[in-house]
């Protein structure tokens, strides 16, 4: 459990810009600002070792017009541990049984693919809306006999699902070596072991490996956009690209980016505030 020192106060909203300038000289870890009418509530976080700086931070906030000033300590609870205690195996779509407990497996209902993925920070739990969207769209795609590429594989669950749905092969890669280590653990703990190739490295490492019939990219737009041209080059004729990790209000801009590289959106799904799209080559639309 990580602990921080905190300084909280209420500031006139007009002083927010001055707060930003002042913080540049403070040893702060971060700052949370919440609008409350004509004022803002401010919480400033400092490392526990910066106790000597708290007095100076409080004084400068007072000069900015702060009221209701207080200093304290904040302990960040392990929310993921709490989540693990309460999350249960569940059905998803028409095909999957998502099981979050690799050491205490539940029996999957007849006819469902048993996918085991332990909740971990940053690497995908299978329960996040953006991951669910890709899993649901995979059910609609002709995967049998096709080659699948999982970009930014994270936990590896999407590549595993593609193989379980009949893909001839699946390659998952991530620039984060820790993510690939987790993906290998995820592959190893599946009740029905799927053969998935995994590597840590950039997309450029795939240029000599042929093309892929289905490309999955569950990435936020800032991560996706630099890769689009490379992914387009890796797409086999008549292939499909599934892109998730988009907020609903980002979908239009990403669609425009896809049009610019010769891809057209032919299907889209939304869950809550998240969206995913299915794309094909522009020339194949309507064929």
C-alpha positions as CSV (number, residue, x, y, z in Angstrom):
1,X,0.0,0.0,0.0
2,X,1.5,3.3,-1.2
3,X,1.3,6.4,1.1
4,X,1.4,10.1,0.2
5,X,1.4,13.4,1.9
6,X,-1.5,15.6,0.9
7,X,-2.4,19.3,1.1
8,X,-6.0,20.2,0.4
9,X,-7.7,23.6,0.0
10,X,-10.3,25.6,-1.8
11,X,-9.1,28.2,-4.3
12,X,-10.9,30.8,-6.3
13,X,-11.3,29.4,-9.9
14,X,-9.4,32.5,-11.2
15,X,-6.3,31.4,-9.3
16,X,-6.0,28.0,-11.0
17,X,-3.6,29.2,-13.6
18,X,-1.4,30.7,-10.9
19,X,-1.5,27.3,-9.1
20,X,-0.1,25.6,-12.1
21,X,2.8,28.0,-12.3
22,X,3.5,27.7,-8.6
23,X,3.5,23.9,-8.7
24,X,6.4,23.9,-11.1
25,X,8.7,24.8,-8.2
26,X,7.2,22.4,-5.7
27,X,8.2,18.7,-5.2
28,X,4.7,17.4,-6.0
29,X,3.7,14.1,-7.4
30,X,0.4,15.3,-8.7
31,X,-2.6,17.5,-8.3
32,X,-6.4,16.9,-8.4
33,X,-8.7,19.8,-9.1
34,X,-12.5,19.7,-8.9
35,X,-14.9,22.5,-9.9
36,X,-17.2,23.7,-7.1
37,X,-19.1,26.7,-8.5
38,X,-16.9,29.8,-8.5
39,X,-14.1,27.9,-6.7
40,X,-12.0,24.7,-7.1
41,X,-11.2,22.1,-4.5
42,X,-7.5,21.2,-4.8
43,X,-5.6,18.2,-3.5
44,X,-1.9,18.2,-3.9
45,X,0.1,14.9,-3.5
46,X,3.7,14.8,-2.2
47,X,6.1,11.9,-1.5
48,X,6.3,10.9,2.2
49,X,9.9,12.1,2.2
50,X,8.9,15.6,1.3
51,X,7.4,16.5,4.7
52,X,9.7,19.5,5.0
53,X,8.0,21.1,1.9
54,X,4.5,20.9,3.2
55,X,4.8,24.2,5.2
56,X,6.0,26.1,2.2
57,X,3.3,24.7,0.0
58,X,0.6,25.6,2.5
59,X,2.0,29.2,2.8
60,X,2.1,29.7,-1.0
61,X,-1.4,28.4,-1.4
62,X,-2.6,30.9,1.3
63,X,-1.0,33.7,-0.8
64,X,-3.0,32.5,-3.8
65,X,-6.2,33.0,-1.8
66,X,-6.7,29.4,-0.5
67,X,-9.1,28.7,2.3
68,X,-10.0,25.5,4.2
69,X,-6.3,24.5,4.1
70,X,-5.3,21.2,5.6
71,X,-2.4,18.7,5.4
72,X,-2.6,15.0,5.9
73,X,-1.6,11.6,4.7
74,X,-3.3,9.4,2.1
75,X,-2.9,5.7,1.8
76,X,-3.6,4.2,-1.6
77,X,-5.5,0.9,-1.2
78,X,-4.8,-2.0,-3.4
79,X,-8.1,-1.8,-5.3
80,X,-7.1,-4.6,-7.6
81,X,-6.8,-7.0,-4.7
82,X,-10.3,-6.0,-3.6
83,X,-11.5,-6.5,-7.1
84,X,-10.0,-10.0,-7.2
85,X,-11.8,-10.9,-4.0
86,X,-15.2,-10.1,-5.5
87,X,-15.0,-10.8,-9.2
88,X,-16.6,-14.0,-10.4
89,X,-16.5,-16.1,-13.6
90,X,-19.1,-15.0,-16.1
91,X,-20.4,-15.5,-19.6
92,X,-19.6,-13.0,-22.4
93,X,-21.3,-12.9,-25.7
94,X,-22.4,-16.3,-27.2
95,X,-19.0,-17.9,-27.0
96,X,-17.0,-17.2,-23.9
97,X,-16.7,-18.0,-20.2
98,X,-14.3,-15.5,-18.6
99,X,-12.6,-16.9,-15.5
100,X,-10.5,-14.5,-13.3
101,X,-9.2,-17.2,-10.9
102,X,-6.5,-19.4,-12.5
103,X,-5.8,-21.2,-9.2
104,X,-9.5,-21.9,-8.6
105,X,-11.1,-22.6,-11.9
106,X,-14.8,-22.8,-12.4
107,X,-16.5,-25.2,-14.8
108,X,-17.4,-23.5,-18.1
109,X,-20.9,-24.1,-19.3
110,X,-21.2,-26.6,-22.2
111,X,-20.2,-25.0,-25.5
112,X,-18.4,-22.0,-24.1
113,X,-14.7,-21.2,-24.6
114,X,-13.1,-21.2,-21.2
115,X,-10.8,-18.1,-21.1
116,X,-8.8,-17.7,-17.9
117,X,-7.3,-14.2,-17.4
118,X,-6.2,-13.0,-14.0
119,X,-6.9,-9.3,-13.2
120,X,-3.6,-7.4,-13.3
121,X,-2.9,-3.7,-13.5
122,X,-2.2,-2.4,-17.0
123,X,-2.3,-5.7,-18.9
124,X,-6.1,-6.3,-19.4
125,X,-8.5,-8.3,-17.3
126,X,-11.0,-9.3,-20.0
127,X,-13.6,-7.3,-18.2
128,X,-12.7,-3.9,-19.6
129,X,-15.2,-2.6,-22.2
130,X,-12.6,-2.2,-24.9
131,X,-11.4,-5.8,-24.5
132,X,-15.0,-7.0,-24.4
133,X,-15.8,-5.2,-27.7
134,X,-13.0,-7.0,-29.5
135,X,-14.0,-10.4,-28.1
136,X,-17.6,-9.8,-29.2
137,X,-16.5,-8.7,-32.7
138,X,-14.3,-11.7,-33.0
139,X,-17.4,-13.8,-32.8
140,X,-18.7,-12.2,-36.0
141,X,-15.5,-12.7,-38.1
142,X,-14.5,-15.6,-40.4
143,X,-11.5,-16.8,-38.4
144,X,-11.2,-20.4,-39.5
145,X,-7.9,-21.0,-41.2
146,X,-6.8,-17.4,-41.0
147,X,-3.7,-15.7,-39.6
148,X,-4.4,-13.3,-36.7
149,X,-2.1,-10.5,-35.4
150,X,-2.8,-9.1,-31.9
151,X,-1.1,-5.6,-31.6
152,X,-0.2,-4.6,-28.1
153,X,-1.2,-8.0,-26.8
154,X,-1.2,-7.1,-23.1
155,X,-2.6,-10.1,-21.3
156,X,-2.7,-12.1,-24.5
157,X,-6.4,-12.9,-24.1
158,X,-7.4,-11.7,-27.6
159,X,-4.9,-13.9,-29.4
160,X,-5.9,-16.8,-27.3
161,X,-9.6,-16.2,-28.1
162,X,-8.9,-16.0,-31.8
163,X,-7.1,-19.4,-31.8
164,X,-10.0,-20.9,-29.8
165,X,-12.4,-19.6,-32.4
166,X,-10.6,-21.4,-35.1
167,X,-7.8,-19.1,-36.4
168,X,-5.0,-21.1,-38.0
169,X,-2.4,-19.0,-36.1
170,X,-2.1,-16.1,-33.8
171,X,0.8,-13.8,-33.1
172,X,0.7,-11.3,-30.2
173,X,3.3,-8.7,-29.6
174,X,3.9,-5.8,-27.3
175,X,6.7,-3.2,-26.8
176,X,6.4,-3.9,-23.1
177,X,8.4,-7.0,-22.2
178,X,6.6,-7.3,-18.9
179,X,3.3,-7.5,-20.8
180,X,4.6,-10.3,-23.0
181,X,5.7,-12.2,-19.8
182,X,2.2,-11.8,-18.5
183,X,0.8,-13.0,-21.8
184,X,2.9,-16.1,-21.7
185,X,1.6,-16.8,-18.2
186,X,-2.0,-16.3,-19.5
187,X,-1.4,-18.8,-22.3
188,X,0.1,-21.3,-19.9
189,X,-2.9,-21.3,-17.5
190,X,-5.6,-21.9,-20.1
191,X,-7.6,-25.2,-19.4
192,X,-7.6,-25.7,-23.2
193,X,-4.1,-24.7,-24.2
194,X,-3.9,-22.6,-27.4
195,X,-0.7,-22.3,-29.5
196,X,0.0,-18.5,-29.6
197,X,3.3,-16.9,-30.8
198,X,4.4,-14.0,-28.5
199,X,7.2,-11.6,-28.7
200,X,8.4,-8.3,-27.3
201,X,9.4,-5.7,-29.9
202,X,8.2,-3.2,-32.4
203,X,5.8,-3.7,-35.3
204,X,8.8,-3.4,-37.7
205,X,9.9,-6.9,-36.6
206,X,6.9,-8.4,-38.5
207,X,7.8,-7.0,-41.9
208,X,9.4,-10.3,-43.1
209,X,6.7,-12.5,-41.5
210,X,4.1,-12.3,-44.2
211,X,0.7,-10.8,-44.0
212,X,-2.3,-11.3,-41.6
213,X,-5.9,-11.9,-42.4
214,X,-7.2,-10.4,-39.2
215,X,-5.4,-7.6,-37.2
216,X,-6.6,-6.7,-33.7
217,X,-5.5,-3.4,-32.1
218,X,-6.9,-2.6,-28.7
219,X,-5.0,0.6,-28.2
220,X,-5.8,4.2,-27.3
221,X,-5.6,6.5,-30.4
222,X,-2.3,8.1,-29.3
223,X,-0.7,4.6,-29.4
224,X,-2.5,3.5,-32.5
225,X,-2.0,6.4,-34.9
226,X,1.8,6.0,-35.3
227,X,1.3,2.3,-36.2
228,X,-1.6,2.6,-38.8
229,X,0.6,2.7,-41.9
230,X,2.6,-0.4,-40.8
231,X,-0.6,-2.3,-39.9
232,X,-2.1,-1.4,-43.2
233,X,1.0,-2.9,-44.9
234,X,0.7,-6.1,-42.9
235,X,-3.0,-6.6,-43.9
236,X,-3.5,-9.5,-46.4
237,X,-5.8,-8.8,-49.4
238,X,-9.4,-9.0,-48.2
239,X,-8.3,-8.9,-44.6
240,X,-10.0,-7.3,-41.6
241,X,-8.8,-4.8,-38.9
242,X,-10.5,-4.6,-35.6
243,X,-9.7,-1.4,-33.6
244,X,-10.8,-0.8,-30.0
245,X,-9.7,1.4,-27.2
246,X,-11.6,4.4,-28.5
247,X,-13.8,6.7,-26.6
248,X,-17.1,7.2,-28.4
249,X,-16.3,10.8,-29.1
250,X,-12.9,9.8,-30.7
251,X,-14.5,7.4,-33.2
252,X,-15.1,10.0,-36.0
253,X,-11.5,11.2,-35.9
254,X,-10.1,7.7,-36.0
255,X,-12.4,6.8,-38.9
256,X,-11.0,9.7,-40.8
257,X,-7.5,8.5,-40.1
258,X,-8.4,5.1,-41.4
259,X,-10.0,6.5,-44.6
260,X,-6.7,8.2,-45.2
261,X,-4.8,4.9,-45.4
262,X,-7.4,3.2,-47.5
263,X,-9.4,1.4,-44.9
264,X,-13.2,1.7,-44.5
265,X,-15.3,1.0,-41.4
266,X,-17.9,-1.7,-42.1
267,X,-19.1,-2.4,-38.5
268,X,-19.0,-0.6,-35.2
269,X,-20.0,-1.4,-31.6
270,X,-20.2,0.6,-28.4
271,X,-20.3,-0.4,-24.8
272,X,-20.8,2.5,-22.4
273,X,-18.4,5.3,-23.4
274,X,-16.1,2.9,-25.4
275,X,-16.2,2.1,-29.1
276,X,-14.7,-0.4,-31.5
277,X,-14.7,-0.6,-35.3
278,X,-14.2,-3.2,-38.0
279,X,-12.4,-2.1,-41.1
280,X,-11.6,-3.6,-44.5
281,X,-9.7,-2.4,-47.6
282,X,-11.6,0.4,-49.3
283,X,-11.6,-1.5,-52.6
284,X,-13.2,-4.6,-51.0
285,X,-16.2,-2.6,-49.7
286,X,-19.3,-3.7,-51.5
287,X,-17.5,-6.5,-53.4
